[in-house]
Amino acid sequence: MAACARRETVEETGLEVEPARIAFVVESQGPLADLHTVDLVFLAIPSVPGQEPCPSEPGLSAKFVPLNLLHELSLRPPVAGHLRSLSNRRTGQTGAYLGNLWRPRRHEDSMPVLLEFTGEQAAGEMP
């Protein structure tokens, strides 16, 4: 799974990272049986310092977003509160299972963006 996270991060954002550990697990199942996903969200360390994200597909954007602006994003699954909570933890505990966070997509939703922890996060870690 770490190799998959590494590869997908490069493909979607151009960022080279080394996944450190699983931050949390999200299982989402929509009201219809045909939509069921399990997402592993990793904490990762940049492989190359000072990288900037760049989208690799037309119509997508990749950018770092400060934690205090998470409320402005329409994340799917809706994990903004869990990301803020993860950033505020002092114990380093990770790997929480969040269960079903499925929410219907609104038509005005934009594409997801890459998030960056700032402030009290561990040095060099990003989601």
C-alpha positions as CSV (number, residue, x, y, z in Angstrom):
1,M,0.0,0.0,0.0
2,A,2.9,2.4,0.7
3,A,4.2,1.8,-2.9
4,C,0.8,2.6,-4.2
5,A,0.6,5.8,-2.1
6,R,4.0,6.8,-3.4
7,R,3.1,6.2,-7.0
8,E,-0.3,7.9,-6.8
9,T,1.2,10.9,-5.1
10,V,3.7,11.4,-7.9
11,E,1.1,10.7,-10.6
12,E,-1.5,13.1,-9.2
13,T,0.7,15.9,-7.8
14,G,4.3,15.5,-9.1
15,L,5.5,15.2,-5.4
16,E,7.9,12.5,-4.5
17,V,7.2,11.3,-1.0
18,E,8.0,8.4,1.4
19,P,4.9,7.2,3.2
20,A,5.7,7.0,6.9
21,R,2.6,5.4,8.4
22,I,-1.2,5.2,8.0
23,A,-2.9,8.3,9.5
24,F,-6.4,6.8,9.2
25,V,-8.7,4.4,7.2
26,V,-11.9,5.6,5.7
27,E,-14.6,3.2,4.5
28,S,-17.3,4.8,2.4
29,Q,-20.4,3.1,1.1
30,G,-23.1,5.0,-0.8
31,P,-26.8,4.3,-0.6
32,L,-26.5,2.1,-3.7
33,A,-24.5,-1.2,-3.4
34,D,-22.3,-0.3,-6.4
35,L,-20.3,2.4,-4.6
36,H,-18.0,1.1,-1.9
37,T,-14.4,2.4,-1.2
38,V,-11.8,1.9,1.4
39,D,-9.2,4.7,1.5
40,L,-5.9,4.6,3.4
41,V,-4.7,8.0,4.3
42,F,-0.9,8.1,4.9
43,L,1.4,10.6,6.6
44,A,4.4,11.0,4.3
45,I,7.8,12.7,4.3
46,P,9.0,14.6,1.2
47,S,11.7,12.7,-0.6
48,V,12.9,15.9,-2.1
49,P,12.9,19.1,0.1
50,G,11.1,22.2,-1.3
51,Q,8.9,20.4,-3.9
52,E,5.9,22.2,-5.2
53,P,2.8,20.3,-6.5
54,C,2.0,20.3,-10.1
55,P,-1.1,18.7,-11.7
56,S,-0.5,15.9,-14.2
57,E,-3.9,15.8,-15.8
58,P,-5.8,18.6,-17.6
59,G,-8.6,20.1,-15.5
60,L,-7.1,19.0,-12.2
61,S,-5.3,21.3,-9.7
62,A,-2.7,20.4,-7.1
63,K,-1.8,22.8,-4.3
64,F,-0.9,22.9,-0.7
65,V,-3.8,24.1,1.5
66,P,-3.3,25.4,5.1
67,L,-5.3,23.6,7.8
68,N,-7.2,26.8,8.7
69,L,-8.7,26.8,5.2
70,L,-10.0,23.2,5.2
71,H,-13.5,24.4,5.9
72,E,-13.5,26.1,2.4
73,L,-12.9,22.8,0.6
74,S,-15.5,20.2,-0.3
75,L,-13.5,17.1,0.5
76,R,-14.8,13.6,-0.5
77,P,-14.8,11.8,1.7
78,P,-15.3,14.6,4.3
79,V,-12.2,14.3,6.4
80,A,-11.4,17.9,7.1
81,G,-12.1,17.6,10.9
82,H,-10.1,14.4,11.1
83,L,-7.1,16.1,9.4
84,R,-7.3,19.0,11.8
85,S,-7.6,16.5,14.7
86,L,-4.6,14.5,13.4
87,S,-2.5,17.7,13.3
88,N,-3.4,18.5,16.9
89,R,-2.5,15.2,18.4
90,R,0.5,15.2,20.6
91,T,0.8,11.5,21.0
92,G,1.6,10.5,17.5
93,Q,-1.2,7.9,17.5
94,T,-2.5,7.2,14.0
95,G,-4.4,4.4,12.2
96,A,-7.9,5.4,13.3
97,Y,-10.8,3.6,11.5
98,L,-13.3,6.3,10.6
99,G,-16.1,4.1,9.2
100,N,-18.6,5.1,6.6
101,L,-18.2,8.8,5.7
102,W,-20.1,8.7,2.4
103,R,-21.9,11.9,1.4
104,P,-23.5,12.6,-1.9
105,R,-21.5,14.9,-4.2
106,R,-22.9,18.4,-4.8
107,H,-22.8,19.6,-8.4
108,E,-20.8,22.7,-7.5
109,D,-18.0,20.7,-5.8
110,S,-14.5,21.3,-7.2
111,M,-11.8,18.7,-7.6
112,P,-9.9,17.6,-4.4
113,V,-6.6,19.3,-3.6
114,L,-3.5,18.3,-1.8
115,L,-3.3,19.4,1.9
116,E,-0.3,20.5,3.8
117,F,-0.1,20.5,7.6
118,T,1.4,23.7,9.1
119,G,2.3,24.8,12.5
120,E,2.7,22.1,15.2
121,Q,3.0,19.2,12.7
122,A,6.0,16.9,12.9
123,A,8.9,18.2,11.0
124,G,8.8,17.3,7.3
125,E,5.5,15.4,7.5
126,M,2.5,16.0,5.2
127,P,-0.7,14.1,4.6
